[in-house]
Amino acid sequence: MTDRSSALAILERYYTAFNAGDHEGMLACLTDDIAHDINQGERESGKAAFRAFLGRMERAYRERLADIVLMADERGERGAAEFVVHGTYLVADEGLPPAHGQGYVLPAGAFFSFRDGLISRVSVYYNLADWIAQVSEPAEAA
């Protein structure tokens, strides 16, 4: 059982670890059977799949989250986060436009479920068409 303050505390640790690039710190916030709903993609399950996802993200993107607002229900069963992603597209990701260091700023959000004081589900959402438009614009002349 998780209460509201515990849910908010685990979300705070999770996003602090994210902004520090601390993958192990993020993974420590998750249940072993974490359900991860990737934006406009498939659900992946388990810490091994989440670790692999973080590796792919680290290779292709450098991101920092700002203006993070955390929310949780009174029983600490579900939560949400709203934030702004400030990123750089480093290496082309499969099925996406070519990368050459394009910057982007993108509002995003995530929904969570909690179990035994840990995050048991994370579902992340952002406007993929907006992101593609931002990284597809011609590079400015130097």
Buried (B, 14 or more C-beta within 10 A) or exposed (E): EBBBEBBBBBBBBBBBBBEEEBBEBBBBBBBEEBBBBBBEEEEBBBBEBBBEBBEEBEEBBBBBBEEBEBBBEEEBBBBBBEBEBBBBBBEEBEEBBEBEEBEBEBEBBBBBBBBEBBBBBBBBBBBEEEBEEBBEEEEEEE
